[in-house]
């Protein structure tokens, strides 16, 4: 029932069913409601979004959430119908409470986006993931609101807690696949000079993690050499990333970074699958030592106008697949390129890859491919 990339976190959390009563509700005509009919016009309560919903009630009470078929493609997806079952059909709240012998509070009028009810308290949050609500120096999980001990020097950065006593980052959600805490701690963990200044994590005057209202805005990690699988895979408010010593990015690093404008990694040599996959705001990409890019990297780069990689020798499939603003591509050492690169790059006018051995068939329509390369185009 779910489009790729929109599967509910519920299905990846084996413990969810131990903590929650869950009712999956599916419309009888669900097969007639097609995802493609709503592309670009998604609304949380439209026919598609409400055709498959998940009503989740905390077994110990005081919390309910109604999930949407679009999942995080739409805002406030976990608050469909205002998380009030009576907005689906009158009397449903009482029926669920009676059937599951559970208590929860609902509002007759829907709360604004970014607010939810936790044990009769209205909680303001920045984002929700895996039924954990992250706010400004606080988070709510399993019906309990946790407040960061700022007086002890602790601080929250999205889903990571800086523990001033151990001088380490700790992942709030143990089920999260984001490896940022481990990668950070391998370089900086335990350093007594780490400290919180104005909500930022600093070291010797440098801001390593810049944040606003506990949301990561900037990353500057001069000692980081490797990003493990899933590192910073979801960082929607990150705008700048700089890692001068970084040489390796494993799969799904910086996967969804919709606000990222600058990426600087001058020593980077290899990039795994799906890195910078959704970087729609990216305008500056600097990786002069990059030699290898795996599949689906920089897949959706709506704002990028030029791509220069002087050391690049091989790319996988779907590089810059959706690049509507791309005008220049320069890779003088590139010899191998996978299929579906530049699939949608309507304003690409400068394409320099003189050593490229063959060009996928779908690039044949580009009139800017050098003549000596065009002769090597593979037949369909």
C-alpha beads as a LAMMPS data file, in Angstrom:
LAMMPS data file: protein, C-alpha beads

380 atoms
379 bonds

1 atom types
1 bond types

-500.0 500.0 xlo xhi
-500.0 500.0 ylo yhi
-500.0 500.0 zlo zhi

Masses

1 110.0

Atoms # bond

1 1 1 0.000 0.000 0.000
2 1 1 2.973 2.384 0.350
3 1 1 5.066 4.116 -2.261
4 1 1 8.809 3.609 -2.001
5 1 1 10.176 6.043 0.553
6 1 1 6.804 6.484 2.287
7 1 1 6.607 3.276 4.335
8 1 1 5.584 3.977 7.915
9 1 1 8.336 3.772 10.530
10 1 1 5.983 1.432 12.375
11 1 1 6.943 -1.454 10.136
12 1 1 10.623 -1.046 10.983
13 1 1 10.036 -0.991 14.740
14 1 1 9.472 -4.477 16.147
15 1 1 8.891 -3.100 19.634
16 1 1 6.129 -0.725 18.520
17 1 1 3.471 -3.411 18.919
18 1 1 4.613 -4.100 22.468
19 1 1 4.078 -0.490 23.511
20 1 1 1.064 0.474 21.382
21 1 1 -2.355 -0.789 20.395
22 1 1 -2.324 -0.360 16.606
23 1 1 -5.280 -0.346 14.233
24 1 1 -4.530 -0.217 10.504
25 1 1 -7.561 1.080 8.611
26 1 1 -7.856 0.658 4.835
27 1 1 -10.567 2.040 2.572
28 1 1 -12.562 -0.512 0.612
29 1 1 -11.732 1.189 -2.676
30 1 1 -8.020 1.601 -1.903
31 1 1 -6.961 -0.060 -5.161
32 1 1 -8.810 2.607 -7.134
33 1 1 -6.919 5.470 -5.452
34 1 1 -3.670 5.886 -7.381
35 1 1 -0.574 7.618 -5.979
36 1 1 0.354 9.161 -9.328
37 1 1 -2.930 11.099 -9.409
38 1 1 -1.710 13.171 -6.456
39 1 1 1.918 13.826 -7.432
40 1 1 2.861 17.386 -6.544
41 1 1 -0.534 18.060 -4.980
42 1 1 -0.310 15.922 -1.849
43 1 1 -2.481 17.014 1.069
44 1 1 -2.633 15.229 4.369
45 1 1 -6.390 14.656 4.387
46 1 1 -6.854 14.007 0.646
47 1 1 -8.314 10.753 -0.663
48 1 1 -4.922 9.064 -0.974
49 1 1 -3.454 10.183 2.341
50 1 1 -6.460 8.899 4.271
51 1 1 -6.977 5.705 2.271
52 1 1 -4.516 3.815 4.507
53 1 1 -4.129 5.091 8.071
54 1 1 -2.602 3.740 11.261
55 1 1 -4.235 4.565 14.601
56 1 1 -1.702 4.074 17.398
57 1 1 -2.609 4.260 21.096
58 1 1 -0.025 3.999 23.871
59 1 1 -0.947 0.956 25.984
60 1 1 -0.246 2.767 29.231
61 1 1 -2.504 5.581 28.055
62 1 1 -2.375 9.349 27.538
63 1 1 -1.255 9.351 23.905
64 1 1 -2.749 8.679 20.470
65 1 1 -1.446 9.328 16.954
66 1 1 -3.024 8.741 13.554
67 1 1 -0.469 8.136 10.805
68 1 1 -0.924 9.032 7.132
69 1 1 -0.319 6.988 3.995
70 1 1 1.972 9.702 2.628
71 1 1 4.088 9.458 5.787
72 1 1 6.647 12.304 5.903
73 1 1 5.914 13.439 2.338
74 1 1 3.282 15.705 3.929
75 1 1 3.723 17.849 7.036
76 1 1 2.320 16.771 10.390
77 1 1 1.658 13.316 8.938
78 1 1 1.388 11.739 12.390
79 1 1 -1.548 13.989 13.276
80 1 1 -3.978 12.988 10.540
81 1 1 -7.578 13.901 11.408
82 1 1 -6.059 15.841 14.306
83 1 1 -5.317 12.449 15.892
84 1 1 -8.974 12.434 16.891
85 1 1 -10.788 9.244 15.846
86 1 1 -14.119 11.091 16.144
87 1 1 -13.070 13.107 13.093
88 1 1 -13.194 9.833 11.147
89 1 1 -16.569 8.794 12.501
90 1 1 -18.380 10.120 15.555
91 1 1 -18.048 7.812 18.536
92 1 1 -14.899 6.046 17.348
93 1 1 -12.794 7.431 20.224
94 1 1 -15.107 5.925 22.827
95 1 1 -15.247 2.643 20.935
96 1 1 -11.441 2.351 20.805
97 1 1 -11.090 3.232 24.488
98 1 1 -13.655 0.612 25.417
99 1 1 -12.284 -2.106 23.140
100 1 1 -8.636 -1.702 24.182
101 1 1 -9.309 -0.553 27.754
102 1 1 -7.049 2.454 27.247
103 1 1 -7.366 6.164 27.949
104 1 1 -6.231 9.073 25.765
105 1 1 -7.094 12.723 25.291
106 1 1 -8.234 14.323 22.036
107 1 1 -8.994 17.903 21.033
108 1 1 -12.248 18.752 19.311
109 1 1 -10.404 21.495 17.445
110 1 1 -7.182 20.430 15.722
111 1 1 -3.894 21.746 17.062
112 1 1 -1.614 23.681 14.682
113 1 1 1.182 21.808 12.951
114 1 1 4.076 21.144 15.304
115 1 1 1.959 20.564 18.408
116 1 1 0.712 17.363 20.026
117 1 1 -0.902 16.323 23.301
118 1 1 1.182 14.312 25.785
119 1 1 -0.597 13.387 29.041
120 1 1 -2.960 16.340 28.775
121 1 1 -0.056 18.681 28.054
122 1 1 0.363 20.473 24.734
123 1 1 3.895 19.785 23.510
124 1 1 5.584 21.825 20.785
125 1 1 7.949 19.864 18.587
126 1 1 10.200 20.338 15.564
127 1 1 9.771 16.892 14.058
128 1 1 8.458 13.435 14.771
129 1 1 10.191 10.207 13.897
130 1 1 9.347 6.704 15.066
131 1 1 6.747 8.102 17.484
132 1 1 9.342 10.263 19.225
133 1 1 8.685 14.007 19.187
134 1 1 11.766 16.237 19.227
135 1 1 11.367 19.803 20.455
136 1 1 13.611 22.611 21.680
137 1 1 15.808 21.017 24.382
138 1 1 13.115 18.434 25.079
139 1 1 11.588 15.351 23.556
140 1 1 8.488 13.243 24.139
141 1 1 8.546 9.459 24.006
142 1 1 6.031 6.821 25.097
143 1 1 3.811 9.415 26.747
144 1 1 6.600 11.073 28.750
145 1 1 8.173 14.491 28.161
146 1 1 11.923 14.594 28.775
147 1 1 13.659 17.918 29.382
148 1 1 17.380 18.370 28.742
149 1 1 19.471 19.241 31.799
150 1 1 20.967 22.428 30.441
151 1 1 22.351 23.450 33.806
152 1 1 24.615 20.382 33.600
153 1 1 25.872 21.461 30.168
154 1 1 23.794 18.971 28.172
155 1 1 22.119 19.858 24.868
156 1 1 19.854 18.332 22.242
157 1 1 20.718 18.297 18.534
158 1 1 17.816 16.849 16.558
159 1 1 17.742 13.226 17.725
160 1 1 21.079 13.347 19.556
161 1 1 21.791 14.315 23.146
162 1 1 25.166 15.751 24.100
163 1 1 26.041 14.404 27.526
164 1 1 28.432 16.889 29.104
165 1 1 29.578 14.421 31.764
166 1 1 30.861 11.819 29.287
167 1 1 31.498 14.358 26.498
168 1 1 29.692 12.107 24.024
169 1 1 26.698 12.262 21.724
170 1 1 23.949 9.783 22.531
171 1 1 21.222 8.650 20.150
172 1 1 17.737 9.201 21.598
173 1 1 16.096 6.513 19.450
174 1 1 17.907 3.160 19.694
175 1 1 16.076 1.989 16.557
176 1 1 17.426 4.865 14.460
177 1 1 19.848 3.901 11.702
178 1 1 21.544 7.282 11.844
179 1 1 25.182 6.584 12.752
180 1 1 26.165 10.210 13.383
181 1 1 26.679 9.772 17.135
182 1 1 29.082 6.868 16.644
183 1 1 31.038 8.689 13.948
184 1 1 31.240 11.857 16.004
185 1 1 32.325 10.042 19.161
186 1 1 35.035 8.131 17.306
187 1 1 36.697 11.476 16.546
188 1 1 35.718 13.753 19.393
189 1 1 34.088 11.645 22.105
190 1 1 35.514 12.170 25.585
191 1 1 37.370 15.354 24.680
192 1 1 37.211 17.486 27.860
193 1 1 37.270 20.702 25.829
194 1 1 33.890 20.013 24.197
195 1 1 31.314 22.468 25.504
196 1 1 27.946 23.998 24.757
197 1 1 27.955 27.685 23.851
198 1 1 24.671 29.403 22.953
199 1 1 23.129 26.080 21.986
200 1 1 26.068 25.086 19.756
201 1 1 28.605 22.326 20.378
202 1 1 32.095 23.856 20.318
203 1 1 35.713 22.799 20.570
204 1 1 38.577 25.261 20.992
205 1 1 36.437 28.093 19.676
206 1 1 35.201 26.206 16.593
207 1 1 31.499 25.452 16.259
208 1 1 31.365 21.753 15.408
209 1 1 27.569 21.524 15.467
210 1 1 25.634 24.743 14.995
211 1 1 21.985 24.678 16.002
212 1 1 18.845 26.759 16.376
213 1 1 16.127 25.584 18.745
214 1 1 17.895 22.198 18.961
215 1 1 17.832 21.720 15.186
216 1 1 21.167 21.125 13.456
217 1 1 22.017 23.952 11.046
218 1 1 25.748 23.601 10.398
219 1 1 28.357 20.850 10.635
220 1 1 32.095 21.524 10.757
221 1 1 34.149 18.428 11.623
222 1 1 37.806 18.917 10.670
223 1 1 38.921 15.537 12.105
224 1 1 36.186 13.359 10.613
225 1 1 37.585 10.904 8.044
226 1 1 34.752 8.382 7.572
227 1 1 30.981 8.587 7.579
228 1 1 29.383 5.214 8.305
229 1 1 26.170 3.895 6.726
230 1 1 23.276 6.260 7.355
231 1 1 25.307 9.056 8.932
232 1 1 23.111 12.160 9.011
233 1 1 20.679 10.323 6.742
234 1 1 17.887 12.680 7.810
235 1 1 18.964 16.245 8.554
236 1 1 16.186 18.459 7.165
237 1 1 17.448 21.742 8.656
238 1 1 21.174 21.307 7.907
239 1 1 22.374 24.125 5.633
240 1 1 26.186 23.762 5.616
241 1 1 28.428 20.717 5.841
242 1 1 32.221 20.915 5.937
243 1 1 34.627 18.071 6.670
244 1 1 38.155 18.869 5.399
245 1 1 39.645 15.429 6.239
246 1 1 36.690 13.289 5.137
247 1 1 37.774 10.599 2.639
248 1 1 34.927 8.055 2.699
249 1 1 31.151 8.254 2.756
250 1 1 29.359 4.931 3.127
251 1 1 25.796 4.362 1.880
252 1 1 22.888 6.732 2.620
253 1 1 24.963 9.477 4.200
254 1 1 23.228 12.863 4.090
255 1 1 20.381 11.082 2.319
256 1 1 17.632 13.623 2.961
257 1 1 19.038 17.118 3.437
258 1 1 16.456 19.373 1.856
259 1 1 17.924 22.609 3.297
260 1 1 21.601 21.909 2.563
261 1 1 23.153 24.603 0.363
262 1 1 26.907 23.985 0.828
263 1 1 28.869 20.736 0.851
264 1 1 32.655 20.923 1.266
265 1 1 34.820 17.823 1.518
266 1 1 38.078 18.502 -0.366
267 1 1 39.692 15.160 0.597
268 1 1 36.669 12.977 -0.190
269 1 1 37.527 10.076 -2.515
270 1 1 34.567 7.664 -2.462
271 1 1 30.844 8.208 -2.080
272 1 1 28.544 5.236 -1.396
273 1 1 24.995 4.664 -2.629
274 1 1 22.323 7.303 -2.134
275 1 1 24.522 9.975 -0.590
276 1 1 23.075 13.483 -0.882
277 1 1 20.126 11.761 -2.527
278 1 1 17.611 14.494 -1.744
279 1 1 19.589 17.735 -1.687
280 1 1 17.132 19.991 -3.444
281 1 1 18.627 23.257 -2.139
282 1 1 22.284 22.424 -2.841
283 1 1 24.103 25.176 -4.751
284 1 1 27.758 24.539 -3.848
285 1 1 29.426 21.130 -4.127
286 1 1 33.171 20.899 -3.513
287 1 1 34.912 17.528 -3.636
288 1 1 37.999 17.955 -5.804
289 1 1 39.549 14.592 -4.819
290 1 1 36.423 12.537 -5.493
291 1 1 37.151 9.525 -7.726
292 1 1 34.146 7.215 -7.311
293 1 1 30.414 7.869 -6.909
294 1 1 27.997 4.981 -6.401
295 1 1 24.339 4.776 -7.518
296 1 1 21.645 7.384 -6.763
297 1 1 23.928 10.090 -5.395
298 1 1 22.840 13.720 -5.822
299 1 1 19.707 12.273 -7.366
300 1 1 17.491 15.307 -6.796
301 1 1 19.601 18.451 -6.969
302 1 1 17.119 21.081 -8.041
303 1 1 19.306 24.166 -7.489
304 1 1 22.776 22.939 -8.485
305 1 1 24.005 24.774 -11.598
306 1 1 27.511 23.350 -12.011
307 1 1 29.284 20.143 -11.077
308 1 1 33.063 19.950 -11.261
309 1 1 34.948 16.826 -10.240
310 1 1 38.510 16.953 -11.629
311 1 1 39.472 13.510 -10.227
312 1 1 36.227 11.632 -10.870
313 1 1 36.757 8.353 -12.765
314 1 1 33.513 6.402 -12.262
315 1 1 29.889 7.093 -11.424
316 1 1 27.067 4.671 -10.787
317 1 1 23.486 5.033 -11.952
318 1 1 21.181 8.030 -11.486
319 1 1 23.815 10.651 -10.704
320 1 1 22.132 14.064 -10.965
321 1 1 19.074 12.295 -12.322
322 1 1 16.830 15.258 -11.547
323 1 1 18.905 18.400 -12.063
324 1 1 16.669 21.036 -13.675
325 1 1 19.123 23.918 -13.074
326 1 1 22.369 22.129 -14.030
327 1 1 24.255 23.956 -16.786
328 1 1 27.821 22.642 -16.482
329 1 1 29.283 19.184 -15.902
330 1 1 33.052 18.839 -15.930
331 1 1 34.820 15.553 -15.207
332 1 1 38.000 15.380 -17.327
333 1 1 39.052 11.928 -16.006
334 1 1 35.644 10.261 -16.121
335 1 1 35.707 6.961 -18.033
336 1 1 32.584 5.117 -16.831
337 1 1 29.057 6.367 -16.170
338 1 1 25.973 4.372 -15.177
339 1 1 22.503 4.610 -16.677
340 1 1 20.000 7.400 -16.044
341 1 1 22.495 10.063 -15.100
342 1 1 21.175 13.529 -16.082
343 1 1 17.812 11.986 -16.942
344 1 1 16.186 15.387 -16.427
345 1 1 18.709 18.150 -17.008
346 1 1 16.980 20.393 -19.556
347 1 1 19.426 23.332 -19.393
348 1 1 22.668 21.326 -19.437
349 1 1 24.804 23.062 -22.051
350 1 1 28.369 22.239 -21.047
351 1 1 29.266 18.562 -20.807
352 1 1 33.003 17.854 -20.585
353 1 1 34.074 14.263 -20.138
354 1 1 36.625 13.629 -22.910
355 1 1 37.675 10.175 -21.636
356 1 1 34.177 8.804 -21.255
357 1 1 34.073 5.387 -22.926
358 1 1 30.327 5.220 -23.559
359 1 1 27.203 7.239 -22.941
360 1 1 23.885 5.657 -21.912
361 1 1 21.227 5.738 -24.645
362 1 1 18.994 8.282 -22.942
363 1 1 21.700 10.967 -23.346
364 1 1 21.646 10.675 -27.114
365 1 1 19.277 13.630 -27.421
366 1 1 21.762 16.041 -25.842
367 1 1 23.293 18.144 -28.598
368 1 1 26.074 19.284 -26.279
369 1 1 27.880 15.931 -26.027
370 1 1 31.295 16.224 -27.688
371 1 1 31.454 14.639 -31.128
372 1 1 34.191 12.149 -30.193
373 1 1 32.073 10.953 -27.258
374 1 1 28.813 10.848 -29.179
375 1 1 30.314 8.288 -31.526
376 1 1 30.652 5.929 -28.572
377 1 1 26.989 6.044 -27.568
378 1 1 25.726 2.577 -26.792
379 1 1 22.932 1.234 -28.924
380 1 1 19.653 0.583 -27.049

Bonds

1 1 1 2
2 1 2 3
3 1 3 4
4 1 4 5
5 1 5 6
6 1 6 7
7 1 7 8
8 1 8 9
9 1 9 10
10 1 10 11
11 1 11 12
12 1 12 13
13 1 13 14
14 1 14 15
15 1 15 16
16 1 16 17
17 1 17 18
18 1 18 19
19 1 19 20
20 1 20 21
21 1 21 22
22 1 22 23
23 1 23 24
24 1 24 25
25 1 25 26
26 1 26 27
27 1 27 28
28 1 28 29
29 1 29 30
30 1 30 31
31 1 31 32
32 1 32 33
33 1 33 34
34 1 34 35
35 1 35 36
36 1 36 37
37 1 37 38
38 1 38 39
39 1 39 40
40 1 40 41
41 1 41 42
42 1 42 43
43 1 43 44
44 1 44 45
45 1 45 46
46 1 46 47
47 1 47 48
48 1 48 49
49 1 49 50
50 1 50 51
51 1 51 52
52 1 52 53
53 1 53 54
54 1 54 55
55 1 55 56
56 1 56 57
57 1 57 58
58 1 58 59
59 1 59 60
60 1 60 61
61 1 61 62
62 1 62 63
63 1 63 64
64 1 64 65
65 1 65 66
66 1 66 67
67 1 67 68
68 1 68 69
69 1 69 70
70 1 70 71
71 1 71 72
72 1 72 73
73 1 73 74
74 1 74 75
75 1 75 76
76 1 76 77
77 1 77 78
78 1 78 79
79 1 79 80
80 1 80 81
81 1 81 82
82 1 82 83
83 1 83 84
84 1 84 85
85 1 85 86
86 1 86 87
87 1 87 88
88 1 88 89
89 1 89 90
90 1 90 91
91 1 91 92
92 1 92 93
93 1 93 94
94 1 94 95
95 1 95 96
96 1 96 97
97 1 97 98
98 1 98 99
99 1 99 100
100 1 100 101
101 1 101 102
102 1 102 103
103 1 103 104
104 1 104 105
105 1 105 106
106 1 106 107
107 1 107 108
108 1 108 109
109 1 109 110
110 1 110 111
111 1 111 112
112 1 112 113
113 1 113 114
114 1 114 115
115 1 115 116
116 1 116 117
117 1 117 118
118 1 118 119
119 1 119 120
120 1 120 121
121 1 121 122
122 1 122 123
123 1 123 124
124 1 124 125
125 1 125 126
126 1 126 127
127 1 127 128
128 1 128 129
129 1 129 130
130 1 130 131
131 1 131 132
132 1 132 133
133 1 133 134
134 1 134 135
135 1 135 136
136 1 136 137
137 1 137 138
138 1 138 139
139 1 139 140
140 1 140 141
141 1 141 142
142 1 142 143
143 1 143 144
144 1 144 145
145 1 145 146
146 1 146 147
147 1 147 148
148 1 148 149
149 1 149 150
150 1 150 151
151 1 151 152
152 1 152 153
153 1 153 154
154 1 154 155
155 1 155 156
156 1 156 157
157 1 157 158
158 1 158 159
159 1 159 160
160 1 160 161
161 1 161 162
162 1 162 163
163 1 163 164
164 1 164 165
165 1 165 166
166 1 166 167
167 1 167 168
168 1 168 169
169 1 169 170
170 1 170 171
171 1 171 172
172 1 172 173
173 1 173 174
174 1 174 175
175 1 175 176
176 1 176 177
177 1 177 178
178 1 178 179
179 1 179 180
180 1 180 181
181 1 181 182
182 1 182 183
183 1 183 184
184 1 184 185
185 1 185 186
186 1 186 187
187 1 187 188
188 1 188 189
189 1 189 190
190 1 190 191
191 1 191 192
192 1 192 193
193 1 193 194
194 1 194 195
195 1 195 196
196 1 196 197
197 1 197 198
198 1 198 199
199 1 199 200
200 1 200 201
201 1 201 202
202 1 202 203
203 1 203 204
204 1 204 205
205 1 205 206
206 1 206 207
207 1 207 208
208 1 208 209
209 1 209 210
210 1 210 211
211 1 211 212
212 1 212 213
213 1 213 214
214 1 214 215
215 1 215 216
216 1 216 217
217 1 217 218
218 1 218 219
219 1 219 220
220 1 220 221
221 1 221 222
222 1 222 223
223 1 223 224
224 1 224 225
225 1 225 226
226 1 226 227
227 1 227 228
228 1 228 229
229 1 229 230
230 1 230 231
231 1 231 232
232 1 232 233
233 1 233 234
234 1 234 235
235 1 235 236
236 1 236 237
237 1 237 238
238 1 238 239
239 1 239 240
240 1 240 241
241 1 241 242
242 1 242 243
243 1 243 244
244 1 244 245
245 1 245 246
246 1 246 247
247 1 247 248
248 1 248 249
249 1 249 250
250 1 250 251
251 1 251 252
252 1 252 253
253 1 253 254
254 1 254 255
255 1 255 256
256 1 256 257
257 1 257 258
258 1 258 259
259 1 259 260
260 1 260 261
261 1 261 262
262 1 262 263
263 1 263 264
264 1 264 265
265 1 265 266
266 1 266 267
267 1 267 268
268 1 268 269
269 1 269 270
270 1 270 271
271 1 271 272
272 1 272 273
273 1 273 274
274 1 274 275
275 1 275 276
276 1 276 277
277 1 277 278
278 1 278 279
279 1 279 280
280 1 280 281
281 1 281 282
282 1 282 283
283 1 283 284
284 1 284 285
285 1 285 286
286 1 286 287
287 1 287 288
288 1 288 289
289 1 289 290
290 1 290 291
291 1 291 292
292 1 292 293
293 1 293 294
294 1 294 295
295 1 295 296
296 1 296 297
297 1 297 298
298 1 298 299
299 1 299 300
300 1 300 301
301 1 301 302
302 1 302 303
303 1 303 304
304 1 304 305
305 1 305 306
306 1 306 307
307 1 307 308
308 1 308 309
309 1 309 310
310 1 310 311
311 1 311 312
312 1 312 313
313 1 313 314
314 1 314 315
315 1 315 316
316 1 316 317
317 1 317 318
318 1 318 319
319 1 319 320
320 1 320 321
321 1 321 322
322 1 322 323
323 1 323 324
324 1 324 325
325 1 325 326
326 1 326 327
327 1 327 328
328 1 328 329
329 1 329 330
330 1 330 331
331 1 331 332
332 1 332 333
333 1 333 334
334 1 334 335
335 1 335 336
336 1 336 337
337 1 337 338
338 1 338 339
339 1 339 340
340 1 340 341
341 1 341 342
342 1 342 343
343 1 343 344
344 1 344 345
345 1 345 346
346 1 346 347
347 1 347 348
348 1 348 349
349 1 349 350
350 1 350 351
351 1 351 352
352 1 352 353
353 1 353 354
354 1 354 355
355 1 355 356
356 1 356 357
357 1 357 358
358 1 358 359
359 1 359 360
360 1 360 361
361 1 361 362
362 1 362 363
363 1 363 364
364 1 364 365
365 1 365 366
366 1 366 367
367 1 367 368
368 1 368 369
369 1 369 370
370 1 370 371
371 1 371 372
372 1 372 373
373 1 373 374
374 1 374 375
375 1 375 376
376 1 376 377
377 1 377 378
378 1 378 379
379 1 379 380
